[in-house]
Amino acid sequence: MELPESLRLALESELDGIAAQRLAVVAQALSERYRAQRGGGTPLATDAEQALAYAVARMPATYAAVHAALRESLAAMEISRPVKLLDAGAGTGAACWAADGLLDLHGVTCLEREPAMRALGERLMKAASPALRSARWRPYDLCQGLESQRGDVVIAAYVLNEIAQECRAAVALSLWEATAGLLLLVEPGTTVGFENLRALRDVLTDAGAYIIAPCPQTDRPSCLNRPPDWCHFSCRVARSRMHRLLKRGDAPYEDEKYAYLAFVREKPPHMPLKNQRARVLRHPQIRSGFVELSLCTDTGIRQVTFSKRDGDAYKRARKARVGDVLEIE
């Protein structure tokens, strides 16, 4: 996946006159600070140089992860009218760009605490669609609540992991209160990121939310309760020359691992199927003449084996990737 052309060009324009080596040093320092201070609520990118380094290093992966998670969520529901988008903890706006490619937006509000991030996000959106060009950027600390903020679709991407643990449940509930239709939470695809989402899943379902993706079981607690199982996905992101420099890698792409949960206000209608819907949890174990899959189904975790005698089902299982949806008997 690649960034939209208009966003890529806007980022390149911001890089004019910026020394690549200097920005790489800033990006490395930012990454180290994030690893050391995440979860404490401490500001990370606080000046223009840091905001730009963050945007170049992280916007492609954030855009791709949100785009993939939102696409999967929308496939399980119907949104035919224009919608208002609320991006909570917007950073430099990657989630908004992803949503703009999938939804008919007629109002966008970006909540971001750091002035440098807001300023850069606003400049980048000057090259975007009319909906993004007219986006309202507002200073907000999510731990203080959302007050009158509302959205048909509310997205919080790579935000909750940076909030102090004692505040996360309250923030999640305030995000839910602000949601008229769909709430999408996206976090790093790590055991910690998944565990944070799993805990918030229970908080939100207790508050009346219905999960619509990625879990097939919409009305029961998550069945992944202990390591080494955790639900995560991966998307491949194209790298620019500057992106490779900042990430200190030579490959023209990177694989972004992410976890997500999507909630709606009304229980999804039961869709009778001949077979169960199941989501692939791990890479297929391909053996001689058969394939083993670890699947999350609407009845729990199942280990399923497909042999050549299963025909098309066997072929689909061989090609399956983590996160894919399959139908099984």
C-alpha positions as protocol buffer text, in pm:
chain_id: "A"
residue {
  index: 1
  type: MET
  ca { x: 0 y: 0 z: 0 }
}
residue {
  index: 2
  type: GLU
  ca { x: 115 y: 354 z: -75 }
}
residue {
  index: 3
  type: LEU
  ca { x: 23 y: 695 z: 56 }
}
residue {
  index: 4
  type: PRO
  ca { x: -216 y: 901 z: -157 }
}
residue {
  index: 5
  type: GLU
  ca { x: -21 y: 1097 z: -417 }
}
residue {
  index: 6
  type: SER
  ca { x: -136 y: 1432 z: -278 }
}
residue {
  index: 7
  type: LEU
  ca { x: -14 y: 1339 z: 72 }
}
residue {
  index: 8
  type: ARG
  ca { x: 317 y: 1210 z: -58 }
}
residue {
  index: 9
  type: LEU
  ca { x: 378 y: 1534 z: -248 }
}
residue {
  index: 10
  type: ALA
  ca { x: 276 y: 1744 z: 53 }
}
residue {
  index: 11
  type: LEU
  ca { x: 526 y: 1559 z: 271 }
}
residue {
  index: 12
  type: GLU
  ca { x: 800 y: 1603 z: 10 }
}
residue {
  index: 13
  type: SER
  ca { x: 726 y: 1975 z: 5 }
}
residue {
  index: 14
  type: GLU
  ca { x: 769 y: 1993 z: 382 }
}
residue {
  index: 15
  type: LEU
  ca { x: 1108 y: 1824 z: 342 }
}
residue {
  index: 16
  type: ASP
  ca { x: 1246 y: 2091 z: 109 }
}
residue {
  index: 17
  type: GLY
  ca { x: 1561 y: 2237 z: 264 }
}
residue {
  index: 18
  type: ILE
  ca { x: 1568 y: 1984 z: 549 }
}
residue {
  index: 19
  type: ALA
  ca { x: 1894 y: 1795 z: 600 }
}
residue {
  index: 20
  type: ALA
  ca { x: 1818 y: 1426 z: 573 }
}
residue {
  index: 21
  type: GLN
  ca { x: 2083 y: 1320 z: 822 }
}
residue {
  index: 22
  type: ARG
  ca { x: 1957 y: 1568 z: 1079 }
}
residue {
  index: 23
  type: LEU
  ca { x: 1600 y: 1444 z: 1042 }
}
residue {
  index: 24
  type: ALA
  ca { x: 1721 y: 1085 z: 1079 }
}
residue {
  index: 25
  type: VAL
  ca { x: 1886 y: 1174 z: 1412 }
}
residue {
  index: 26
  type: VAL
  ca { x: 1564 y: 1339 z: 1531 }
}
residue {
  index: 27
  type: ALA
  ca { x: 1358 y: 1037 z: 1424 }
}
residue {
  index: 28
  type: GLN
  ca { x: 1587 y: 798 z: 1610 }
}
residue {
  index: 29
  type: ALA
  ca { x: 1570 y: 1007 z: 1926 }
}
residue {
  index: 30
  type: LEU
  ca { x: 1193 y: 1022 z: 1896 }
}
residue {
  index: 31
  type: SER
  ca { x: 1171 y: 645 z: 1859 }
}
residue {
  index: 32
  type: GLU
  ca { x: 1388 y: 588 z: 2166 }
}
residue {
  index: 33
  type: ARG
  ca { x: 1183 y: 835 z: 2370 }
}
residue {
  index: 34
  type: TYR
  ca { x: 862 y: 660 z: 2265 }
}
residue {
  index: 35
  type: ARG
  ca { x: 990 y: 319 z: 2374 }
}
residue {
  index: 36
  type: ALA
  ca { x: 1109 y: 458 z: 2708 }
}
residue {
  index: 37
  type: GLN
  ca { x: 804 y: 670 z: 2794 }
}
residue {
  index: 38
  type: ARG
  ca { x: 502 y: 509 z: 2625 }
}
residue {
  index: 39
  type: GLY
  ca { x: 202 y: 466 z: 2846 }
}
residue {
  index: 40
  type: GLY
  ca { x: 295 y: 759 z: 3066 }
}
residue {
  index: 41
  type: GLY
  ca { x: 112 y: 1035 z: 2884 }
}
residue {
  index: 42
  type: THR
  ca { x: 436 y: 1230 z: 2831 }
}
residue {
  index: 43
  type: PRO
  ca { x: 444 y: 1453 z: 2518 }
}
residue {
  index: 44
  type: LEU
  ca { x: 672 y: 1304 z: 2251 }
}
residue {
  index: 45
  type: ALA
  ca { x: 683 y: 1521 z: 1937 }
}
residue {
  index: 46
  type: THR
  ca { x: 682 y: 1874 z: 2075 }
}
residue {
  index: 47
  type: ASP
  ca { x: 844 y: 2090 z: 1804 }
}
residue {
  index: 48
  type: ALA
  ca { x: 820 y: 2128 z: 1426 }
}
residue {
  index: 49
  type: GLU
  ca { x: 1130 y: 1921 z: 1354 }
}
residue {
  index: 50
  type: GLN
  ca { x: 1008 y: 1631 z: 1566 }
}
residue {
  index: 51
  type: ALA
  ca { x: 659 y: 1649 z: 1415 }
}
residue {
  index: 52
  type: LEU
  ca { x: 802 y: 1626 z: 1063 }
}
residue {
  index: 53
  type: ALA
  ca { x: 1028 y: 1334 z: 1158 }
}
residue {
  index: 54
  type: TYR
  ca { x: 726 y: 1159 z: 1309 }
}
residue {
  index: 55
  type: ALA
  ca { x: 515 y: 1222 z: 998 }
}
residue {
  index: 56
  type: VAL
  ca { x: 775 y: 1084 z: 757 }
}
residue {
  index: 57
  type: ALA
  ca { x: 851 y: 781 z: 974 }
}
residue {
  index: 58
  type: ARG
  ca { x: 501 y: 690 z: 1094 }
}
residue {
  index: 59
  type: MET
  ca { x: 232 y: 831 z: 863 }
}
residue {
  index: 60
  type: PRO
  ca { x: 270 y: 560 z: 594 }
}
residue {
  index: 61
  type: ALA
  ca { x: 228 y: 273 z: 841 }
}
residue {
  index: 62
  type: THR
  ca { x: -52 y: 444 z: 1035 }
}
residue {
  index: 63
  type: TYR
  ca { x: -236 y: 526 z: 713 }
}
residue {
  index: 64
  type: ALA
  ca { x: -208 y: 167 z: 590 }
}
residue {
  index: 65
  type: ALA
  ca { x: -315 y: 8 z: 919 }
}
residue {
  index: 66
  type: VAL
  ca { x: -618 y: 236 z: 963 }
}
residue {
  index: 67
  type: HIS
  ca { x: -716 y: 194 z: 597 }
}
residue {
  index: 68
  type: ALA
  ca { x: -705 y: -186 z: 629 }
}
residue {
  index: 69
  type: ALA
  ca { x: -890 y: -197 z: 964 }
}
residue {
  index: 70
  type: LEU
  ca { x: -1155 y: 51 z: 853 }
}
residue {
  index: 71
  type: ARG
  ca { x: -1209 y: -131 z: 523 }
}
residue {
  index: 72
  type: GLU
  ca { x: -1268 y: -458 z: 711 }
}
residue {
  index: 73
  type: SER
  ca { x: -1504 y: -287 z: 956 }
}
residue {
  index: 74
  type: LEU
  ca { x: -1710 y: -120 z: 684 }
}
residue {
  index: 75
  type: ALA
  ca { x: -1743 y: -452 z: 501 }
}
residue {
  index: 76
  type: ALA
  ca { x: -1945 y: -578 z: 799 }
}
residue {
  index: 77
  type: MET
  ca { x: -2191 y: -286 z: 804 }
}
residue {
  index: 78
  type: GLU
  ca { x: -2368 y: -41 z: 576 }
}
residue {
  index: 79
  type: ILE
  ca { x: -2287 y: 331 z: 565 }
}
residue {
  index: 80
  type: SER
  ca { x: -2441 y: 488 z: 257 }
}
residue {
  index: 81
  type: ARG
  ca { x: -2477 y: 850 z: 366 }
}
residue {
  index: 82
  type: PRO
  ca { x: -2212 y: 1119 z: 418 }
}
residue {
  index: 83
  type: VAL
  ca { x: -2061 y: 1095 z: 764 }
}
residue {
  index: 84
  type: LYS
  ca { x: -1891 y: 1315 z: 1019 }
}
residue {
  index: 85
  type: LEU
  ca { x: -1548 y: 1192 z: 1125 }
}
residue {
  index: 86
  type: LEU
  ca { x: -1390 y: 1251 z: 1464 }
}
residue {
  index: 87
  type: ASP
  ca { x: -1018 y: 1163 z: 1479 }
}
residue {
  index: 88
  type: ALA
  ca { x: -916 y: 1148 z: 1844 }
}
residue {
  index: 89
  type: GLY
  ca { x: -542 y: 1185 z: 1894 }
}
residue {
  index: 90
  type: ALA
  ca { x: -502 y: 1271 z: 1527 }
}
residue {
  index: 91
  type: GLY
  ca { x: -125 y: 1325 z: 1525 }
}
residue {
  index: 92
  type: THR
  ca { x: -55 y: 1462 z: 1177 }
}
residue {
  index: 93
  type: GLY
  ca { x: -380 y: 1326 z: 1031 }
}
residue {
  index: 94
  type: ALA
  ca { x: -296 y: 984 z: 885 }
}
residue {
  index: 95
  type: ALA
  ca { x: -626 y: 826 z: 997 }
}
residue {
  index: 96
  type: CYS
  ca { x: -825 y: 1106 z: 834 }
}
residue {
  index: 97
  type: TRP
  ca { x: -648 y: 1049 z: 502 }
}
residue {
  index: 98
  type: ALA
  ca { x: -728 y: 677 z: 527 }
}
residue {
  index: 99
  type: ALA
  ca { x: -1094 y: 742 z: 608 }
}
residue {
  index: 100
  type: ASP
  ca { x: -1123 y: 992 z: 325 }
}
residue {
  index: 101
  type: GLY
  ca { x: -1041 y: 716 z: 78 }
}
residue {
  index: 102
  type: LEU
  ca { x: -1320 y: 492 z: 211 }
}
residue {
  index: 103
  type: LEU
  ca { x: -1601 y: 721 z: 328 }
}
residue {
  index: 104
  type: ASP
  ca { x: -1804 y: 1011 z: 194 }
}
residue {
  index: 105
  type: LEU
  ca { x: -1699 y: 1267 z: 454 }
}
residue {
  index: 106
  type: HIS
  ca { x: -1889 y: 1590 z: 507 }
}
residue {
  index: 107
  type: GLY
  ca { x: -1730 y: 1700 z: 831 }
}
residue {
  index: 108
  type: VAL
  ca { x: -1392 y: 1622 z: 989 }
}
residue {
  index: 109
  type: THR
  ca { x: -1271 y: 1713 z: 1337 }
}
residue {
  index: 110
  type: CYS
  ca { x: -915 y: 1636 z: 1448 }
}
residue {
  index: 111
  type: LEU
  ca { x: -831 y: 1638 z: 1818 }
}
residue {
  index: 112
  type: GLU
  ca { x: -459 y: 1663 z: 1889 }
}
residue {
  index: 113
  type: ARG
  ca { x: -282 y: 1782 z: 2203 }
}
residue {
  index: 114
  type: GLU
  ca { x: 53 y: 1885 z: 2052 }
}
residue {
  index: 115
  type: PRO
  ca { x: 61 y: 2221 z: 1868 }
}
residue {
  index: 116
  type: ALA
  ca { x: 346 y: 2115 z: 1634 }
}
residue {
  index: 117
  type: MET
  ca { x: 153 y: 1806 z: 1523 }
}
residue {
  index: 118
  type: ARG
  ca { x: -165 y: 2007 z: 1464 }
}
residue {
  index: 119
  type: ALA
  ca { x: 19 y: 2269 z: 1261 }
}
residue {
  index: 120
  type: LEU
  ca { x: 183 y: 2012 z: 1034 }
}
residue {
  index: 121
  type: GLY
  ca { x: -138 y: 1813 z: 996 }
}
residue {
  index: 122
  type: GLU
  ca { x: -326 y: 2126 z: 887 }
}
residue {
  index: 123
  type: ARG
  ca { x: -60 y: 2215 z: 630 }
}
residue {
  index: 124
  type: LEU
  ca { x: -59 y: 1866 z: 483 }
}
residue {
  index: 125
  type: MET
  ca { x: -436 y: 1870 z: 444 }
}
residue {
  index: 126
  type: LYS
  ca { x: -424 y: 2185 z: 230 }
}
residue {
  index: 127
  type: ALA
  ca { x: -339 y: 1949 z: -58 }
}
residue {
  index: 128
  type: ALA
  ca { x: -624 y: 1707 z: 22 }
}
residue {
  index: 129
  type: SER
  ca { x: -992 y: 1668 z: -67 }
}
residue {
  index: 130
  type: PRO
  ca { x: -1244 y: 1943 z: 22 }
}
residue {
  index: 131
  type: ALA
  ca { x: -1352 y: 1745 z: 330 }
}
residue {
  index: 132
  type: LEU
  ca { x: -996 y: 1734 z: 467 }
}
residue {
  index: 133
  type: ARG
  ca { x: -911 y: 2088 z: 362 }
}
residue {
  index: 134
  type: SER
  ca { x: -1201 y: 2211 z: 575 }
}
residue {
  index: 135
  type: ALA
  ca { x: -1116 y: 1988 z: 873 }
}
residue {
  index: 136
  type: ARG
  ca { x: -1129 y: 2152 z: 1215 }
}
residue {
  index: 137
  type: TRP
  ca { x: -815 y: 2098 z: 1423 }
}
residue {
  index: 138
  type: ARG
  ca { x: -870 y: 2143 z: 1794 }
}
residue {
  index: 139
  type: PRO
  ca { x: -629 y: 2120 z: 2092 }
}
residue {
  index: 140
  type: TYR
  ca { x: -747 y: 1839 z: 2317 }
}
residue {
  index: 141
  type: ASP
  ca { x: -612 y: 1619 z: 2591 }
}
residue {
  index: 142
  type: LEU
  ca { x: -820 y: 1302 z: 2569 }
}
residue {
  index: 143
  type: CYS
  ca { x: -773 y: 1233 z: 2939 }
}
residue {
  index: 144
  type: GLN
  ca { x: -984 y: 1543 z: 3008 }
}
residue {
  index: 145
  type: GLY
  ca { x: -1288 y: 1400 z: 2825 }
}
residue {
  index: 146
  type: LEU
  ca { x: -1448 y: 1492 z: 2493 }
}
residue {
  index: 147
  type: GLU
  ca { x: -1730 y: 1718 z: 2618 }
}
residue {
  index: 148
  type: SER
  ca { x: -1949 y: 1804 z: 2316 }
}
residue {
  index: 149
  type: GLN
  ca { x: -1739 y: 1634 z: 2048 }
}
residue {
  index: 150
  type: ARG
  ca { x: -1933 y: 1388 z: 1830 }
}
residue {
  index: 151
  type: GLY
  ca { x: -1881 y: 1185 z: 1515 }
}
residue {
  index: 152
  type: ASP
  ca { x: -2070 y: 929 z: 1309 }
}
residue {
  index: 153
  type: VAL
  ca { x: -1734 y: 754 z: 1283 }
}
residue {
  index: 154
  type: VAL
  ca { x: -1477 y: 796 z: 1562 }
}
residue {
  index: 155
  type: ILE
  ca { x: -1120 y: 674 z: 1516 }
}
residue {
  index: 156
  type: ALA
  ca { x: -846 y: 652 z: 1778 }
}
residue {
  index: 157
  type: ALA
  ca { x: -532 y: 513 z: 1613 }
}
residue {
  index: 158
  type: TYR
  ca { x: -211 y: 438 z: 1803 }
}
residue {
  index: 159
  type: VAL
  ca { x: -338 y: 656 z: 2088 }
}
residue {
  index: 160
  type: LEU
  ca { x: -451 y: 442 z: 2379 }
}
residue {
  index: 161
  type: ASN
  ca { x: -110 y: 276 z: 2415 }
}
residue {
  index: 162
  type: GLU
  ca { x: 37 y: 620 z: 2489 }
}
residue {
  index: 163
  type: ILE
  ca { x: -219 y: 712 z: 2755 }
}
residue {
  index: 164
  type: ALA
  ca { x: -153 y: 637 z: 3121 }
}
residue {
  index: 165
  type: GLN
  ca { x: -310 y: 302 z: 3208 }
}
residue {
  index: 166
  type: GLU
  ca { x: -533 y: 446 z: 3479 }
}
residue {
  index: 167
  type: CYS
  ca { x: -696 y: 678 z: 3221 }
}
residue {
  index: 168
  type: ARG
  ca { x: -757 y: 432 z: 2937 }
}
residue {
  index: 169
  type: ALA
  ca { x: -1096 y: 298 z: 3041 }
}
residue {
  index: 170
  type: ALA
  ca { x: -1234 y: 648 z: 3094 }
}
residue {
  index: 171
  type: VAL
  ca { x: -1095 y: 763 z: 2759 }
}
residue {
  index: 172
  type: ALA
  ca { x: -1245 y: 462 z: 2582 }
}
residue {
  index: 173
  type: LEU
  ca { x: -1585 y: 531 z: 2737 }
}
residue {
  index: 174
  type: SER
  ca { x: -1568 y: 897 z: 2637 }
}
residue {
  index: 175
  type: LEU
  ca { x: -1484 y: 792 z: 2281 }
}
residue {
  index: 176
  type: TRP
  ca { x: -1785 y: 561 z: 2285 }
}
residue {
  index: 177
  type: GLU
  ca { x: -2012 y: 838 z: 2413 }
}
residue {
  index: 178
  type: ALA
  ca { x: -1892 y: 1053 z: 2124 }
}
residue {
  index: 179
  type: THR
  ca { x: -1975 y: 781 z: 1868 }
}
residue {
  index: 180
  type: ALA
  ca { x: -2302 y: 787 z: 1676 }
}
residue {
  index: 181
  type: GLY
  ca { x: -2221 y: 490 z: 1452 }
}
residue {
  index: 182
  type: LEU
  ca { x: -1877 y: 326 z: 1440 }
}
residue {
  index: 183
  type: LEU
  ca { x: -1586 y: 342 z: 1686 }
}
residue {
  index: 184
  type: LEU
  ca { x: -1254 y: 211 z: 1554 }
}
residue {
  index: 185
  type: LEU
  ca { x: -957 y: 153 z: 1785 }
}
residue {
  index: 186
  type: VAL
  ca { x: -622 y: 66 z: 1628 }
}
residue {
  index: 187
  type: GLU
  ca { x: -308 y: -20 z: 1826 }
}
residue {
  index: 188
  type: PRO
  ca { x: 35 y: -178 z: 1764 }
}
residue {
  index: 189
  type: GLY
  ca { x: 12 y: -547 z: 1677 }
}
residue {
  index: 190
  type: THR
  ca { x: 205 y: -655 z: 1984 }
}
residue {
  index: 191
  type: THR
  ca { x: 100 y: -863 z: 2284 }
}
residue {
  index: 192
  type: VAL
  ca { x: 80 y: -539 z: 2485 }
}
residue {
  index: 193
  type: GLY
  ca { x: -125 y: -360 z: 2220 }
}
residue {
  index: 194
  type: PHE
  ca { x: -363 y: -655 z: 2196 }
}
residue {
  index: 195
  type: GLU
  ca { x: -396 y: -686 z: 2574 }
}
residue {
  index: 196
  type: ASN
  ca { x: -484 y: -316 z: 2598 }
}
residue {
  index: 197
  type: LEU
  ca { x: -756 y: -361 z: 2337 }
}
residue {
  index: 198
  type: ARG
  ca { x: -886 y: -679 z: 2498 }
}
residue {
  index: 199
  type: ALA
  ca { x: -929 y: -502 z: 2832 }
}
residue {
  index: 200
  type: LEU
  ca { x: -1110 y: -213 z: 2664 }
}
residue {
  index: 201
  type: ARG
  ca { x: -1331 y: -453 z: 2472 }
}
residue {
  index: 202
  type: ASP
  ca { x: -1478 y: -569 z: 2803 }
}
residue {
  index: 203
  type: VAL
  ca { x: -1525 y: -208 z: 2920 }
}
residue {
  index: 204
  type: LEU
  ca { x: -1707 y: -109 z: 2602 }
}
residue {
  index: 205
  type: THR
  ca { x: -1925 y: -418 z: 2568 }
}
residue {
  index: 206
  type: ASP
  ca { x: -2031 y: -370 z: 2930 }
}
residue {
  index: 207
  type: ALA
  ca { x: -2134 y: -18 z: 2823 }
}
residue {
  index: 208
  type: GLY
  ca { x: -2358 y: -158 z: 2547 }
}
residue {
  index: 209
  type: ALA
  ca { x: -2122 y: -157 z: 2247 }
}
residue {
  index: 210
  type: TYR
  ca { x: -2134 y: -440 z: 1994 }
}
residue {
  index: 211
  type: ILE
  ca { x: -1815 y: -556 z: 1830 }
}
residue {
  index: 212
  type: ILE
  ca { x: -1836 y: -581 z: 1452 }
}
residue {
  index: 213
  type: ALA
  ca { x: -1473 y: -658 z: 1357 }
}
residue {
  index: 214
  type: PRO
  ca { x: -1241 y: -838 z: 1358 }
}
residue {
  index: 215
  type: CYS
  ca { x: -1394 y: -1099 z: 1594 }
}
residue {
  index: 216
  type: PRO
  ca { x: -1653 y: -1341 z: 1458 }
}
residue {
  index: 217
  type: GLN
  ca { x: -1802 y: -1375 z: 1808 }
}
residue {
  index: 218
  type: THR
  ca { x: -1983 y: -1044 z: 1864 }
}
residue {
  index: 219
  type: ASP
  ca { x: -2152 y: -1105 z: 2198 }
}
residue {
  index: 220
  type: ARG
  ca { x: -1907 y: -1300 z: 2413 }
}
residue {
  index: 221
  type: PRO
  ca { x: -1572 y: -1218 z: 2578 }
}
residue {
  index: 222
  type: SER
  ca { x: -1254 y: -1254 z: 2378 }
}
residue {
  index: 223
  type: CYS
  ca { x: -1134 y: -1613 z: 2379 }
}
residue {
  index: 224
  type: LEU
  ca { x: -768 y: -1518 z: 2347 }
}
residue {
  index: 225
  type: ASN
  ca { x: -685 y: -1489 z: 2713 }
}
residue {
  index: 226
  type: ARG
  ca { x: -324 y: -1596 z: 2741 }
}
residue {
  index: 227
  type: PRO
  ca { x: 6 y: -1596 z: 2549 }
}
residue {
  index: 228
  type: PRO
  ca { x: 118 y: -1698 z: 2295 }
}
residue {
  index: 229
  type: ASP
  ca { x: -218 y: -1618 z: 2131 }
}
residue {
  index: 230
  type: TRP
  ca { x: -296 y: -1264 z: 2034 }
}
residue {
  index: 231
  type: CYS
  ca { x: -501 y: -1121 z: 1752 }
}
residue {
  index: 232
  type: HIS
  ca { x: -302 y: -904 z: 1512 }
}
residue {
  index: 233
  type: PHE
  ca { x: -272 y: -830 z: 1143 }
}
residue {
  index: 234
  type: SER
  ca { x: -11 y: -709 z: 898 }
}
residue {
  index: 235
  type: CYS
  ca { x: -8 y: -474 z: 600 }
}
residue {
  index: 236
  type: ARG
  ca { x: 279 y: -398 z: 362 }
}
residue {
  index: 237
  type: VAL
  ca { x: 372 y: -32 z: 322 }
}
residue {
  index: 238
  type: ALA
  ca { x: 584 y: 121 z: 46 }
}
residue {
  index: 239
  type: ARG
  ca { x: 884 y: 322 z: 165 }
}
residue {
  index: 240
  type: SER
  ca { x: 1013 y: 647 z: 17 }
}
residue {
  index: 241
  type: ARG
  ca { x: 1385 y: 724 z: 6 }
}
residue {
  index: 242
  type: MET
  ca { x: 1354 y: 949 z: 312 }
}
residue {
  index: 243
  type: HIS
  ca { x: 1145 y: 689 z: 491 }
}
residue {
  index: 244
  type: ARG
  ca { x: 1416 y: 427 z: 436 }
}
residue {
  index: 245
  type: LEU
  ca { x: 1676 y: 667 z: 567 }
}
residue {
  index: 246
  type: LEU
  ca { x: 1479 y: 751 z: 882 }
}
residue {
  index: 247
  type: LYS
  ca { x: 1397 y: 386 z: 951 }
}
residue {
  index: 248
  type: ARG
  ca { x: 1756 y: 281 z: 870 }
}
residue {
  index: 249
  type: GLY
  ca { x: 1644 y: 11 z: 628 }
}
residue {
  index: 250
  type: ASP
  ca { x: 1718 y: -71 z: 265 }
}
residue {
  index: 251
  type: ALA
  ca { x: 1401 y: -263 z: 177 }
}
residue {
  index: 252
  type: PRO
  ca { x: 1151 y: -71 z: -40 }
}
residue {
  index: 253
  type: TYR
  ca { x: 871 y: -169 z: 198 }
}
residue {
  index: 254
  type: GLU
  ca { x: 795 y: -249 z: 560 }
}
residue {
  index: 255
  type: ASP
  ca { x: 535 y: -474 z: 718 }
}
residue {
  index: 256
  type: GLU
  ca { x: 326 y: -295 z: 977 }
}
residue {
  index: 257
  type: LYS
  ca { x: 170 y: -518 z: 1242 }
}
residue {
  index: 258
  type: TYR
  ca { x: -144 y: -381 z: 1404 }
}
residue {
  index: 259
  type: ALA
  ca { x: -441 y: -485 z: 1617 }
}
residue {
  index: 260
  type: TYR
  ca { x: -786 y: -333 z: 1610 }
}
residue {
  index: 261
  type: LEU
  ca { x: -1142 y: -347 z: 1737 }
}
residue {
  index: 262
  type: ALA
  ca { x: -1451 y: -190 z: 1581 }
}
residue {
  index: 263
  type: PHE
  ca { x: -1772 y: -124 z: 1773 }
}
residue {
  index: 264
  type: VAL
  ca { x: -2124 y: -24 z: 1670 }
}
residue {
  index: 265
  type: ARG
  ca { x: -2433 y: 87 z: 1860 }
}
residue {
  index: 266
  type: GLU
  ca { x: -2677 y: -166 z: 1720 }
}
residue {
  index: 267
  type: LYS
  ca { x: -2624 y: -540 z: 1729 }
}
residue {
  index: 268
  type: PRO
  ca { x: -2527 y: -661 z: 1382 }
}
residue {
  index: 269
  type: PRO
  ca { x: -2811 y: -857 z: 1220 }
}
residue {
  index: 270
  type: HIS
  ca { x: -2766 y: -1232 z: 1215 }
}
residue {
  index: 271
  type: MET
  ca { x: -2653 y: -1337 z: 869 }
}
residue {
  index: 272
  type: PRO
  ca { x: -2738 y: -1704 z: 815 }
}
residue {
  index: 273
  type: LEU
  ca { x: -2454 y: -1876 z: 635 }
}
residue {
  index: 274
  type: LYS
  ca { x: -2407 y: -2229 z: 518 }
}
residue {
  index: 275
  type: ASN
  ca { x: -2072 y: -2229 z: 698 }
}
residue {
  index: 276
  type: GLN
  ca { x: -1909 y: -2045 z: 987 }
}
residue {
  index: 277
  type: ARG
  ca { x: -1708 y: -1728 z: 935 }
}
residue {
  index: 278
  type: ALA
  ca { x: -1361 y: -1765 z: 1083 }
}
residue {
  index: 279
  type: ARG
  ca { x: -1056 y: -1539 z: 1097 }
}
residue {
  index: 280
  type: VAL
  ca { x: -704 y: -1675 z: 1054 }
}
residue {
  index: 281
  type: LEU
  ca { x: -498 y: -1614 z: 1368 }
}
residue {
  index: 282
  type: ARG
  ca { x: -159 y: -1750 z: 1261 }
}
residue {
  index: 283
  type: HIS
  ca { x: 30 y: -1822 z: 943 }
}
residue {
  index: 284
  type: PRO
  ca { x: -86 y: -2153 z: 790 }
}
residue {
  index: 285
  type: GLN
  ca { x: 124 y: -2455 z: 881 }
}
residue {
  index: 286
  type: ILE
  ca { x: 172 y: -2620 z: 542 }
}
residue {
  index: 287
  type: ARG
  ca { x: 261 y: -2988 z: 554 }
}
residue {
  index: 288
  type: SER
  ca { x: 286 y: -3257 z: 290 }
}
residue {
  index: 289
  type: GLY
  ca { x: -68 y: -3293 z: 161 }
}
residue {
  index: 290
  type: PHE
  ca { x: -245 y: -3087 z: 428 }
}
residue {
  index: 291
  type: VAL
  ca { x: -263 y: -2744 z: 592 }
}
residue {
  index: 292
  type: GLU
  ca { x: -323 y: -2663 z: 958 }
}
residue {
  index: 293
  type: LEU
  ca { x: -493 y: -2334 z: 1054 }
}
residue {
  index: 294
  type: SER
  ca { x: -553 y: -2167 z: 1389 }
}
residue {
  index: 295
  type: LEU
  ca { x: -892 y: -1997 z: 1352 }
}
residue {
  index: 296
  type: CYS
  ca { x: -1104 y: -1760 z: 1559 }
}
residue {
  index: 297
  type: THR
  ca { x: -1466 y: -1867 z: 1503 }
}
residue {
  index: 298
  type: ASP
  ca { x: -1803 y: -1767 z: 1643 }
}
residue {
  index: 299
  type: THR
  ca { x: -1774 y: -2062 z: 1881 }
}
residue {
  index: 300
  type: GLY
  ca { x: -1416 y: -1999 z: 1993 }
}
residue {
  index: 301
  type: ILE
  ca { x: -1062 y: -2088 z: 1884 }
}
residue {
  index: 302
  type: ARG
  ca { x: -1039 y: -2392 z: 1658 }
}
residue {
  index: 303
  type: GLN
  ca { x: -750 y: -2580 z: 1505 }
}
residue {
  index: 304
  type: VAL
  ca { x: -865 y: -2694 z: 1161 }
}
residue {
  index: 305
  type: THR
  ca { x: -688 y: -2923 z: 915 }
}
residue {
  index: 306
  type: PHE
  ca { x: -752 y: -2913 z: 540 }
}
residue {
  index: 307
  type: SER
  ca { x: -629 y: -3191 z: 313 }
}
residue {
  index: 308
  type: LYS
  ca { x: -612 y: -3215 z: -63 }
}
residue {
  index: 309
  type: ARG
  ca { x: -941 y: -3404 z: -52 }
}
residue {
  index: 310
  type: ASP
  ca { x: -1107 y: -3078 z: 58 }
}
residue {
  index: 311
  type: GLY
  ca { x: -1049 y: -2934 z: -289 }
}
residue {
  index: 312
  type: ASP
  ca { x: -1105 y: -2557 z: -311 }
}
residue {
  index: 313
  type: ALA
  ca { x: -1108 y: -2521 z: 68 }
}
residue {
  index: 314
  type: TYR
  ca { x: -757 y: -2671 z: 78 }
}
residue {
  index: 315
  type: LYS
  ca { x: -638 y: -2429 z: -190 }
}
residue {
  index: 316
  type: ARG
  ca { x: -782 y: -2130 z: -3 }
}
residue {
  index: 317
  type: ALA
  ca { x: -622 y: -2248 z: 321 }
}
residue {
  index: 318
  type: ARG
  ca { x: -279 y: -2272 z: 156 }
}
residue {
  index: 319
  type: LYS
  ca { x: -307 y: -1913 z: 35 }
}
residue {
  index: 320
  type: ALA
  ca { x: -452 y: -1773 z: 359 }
}
residue {
  index: 321
  type: ARG
  ca { x: -274 y: -1500 z: 552 }
}
residue {
  index: 322
  type: VAL
  ca { x: -306 y: -1384 z: 910 }
}
residue {
  index: 323
  type: GLY
  ca { x: -628 y: -1183 z: 939 }
}
residue {
  index: 324
  type: ASP
  ca { x: -805 y: -1335 z: 638 }
}
residue {
  index: 325
  type: VAL
  ca { x: -1170 y: -1438 z: 674 }
}
residue {
  index: 326
  type: LEU
  ca { x: -1264 y: -1792 z: 568 }
}
residue {
  index: 327
  type: GLU
  ca { x: -1583 y: -1992 z: 569 }
}
residue {
  index: 328
  type: ILE
  ca { x: -1559 y: -2333 z: 730 }
}
residue {
  index: 329
  type: GLU
  ca { x: -1802 y: -2613 z: 800 }
}
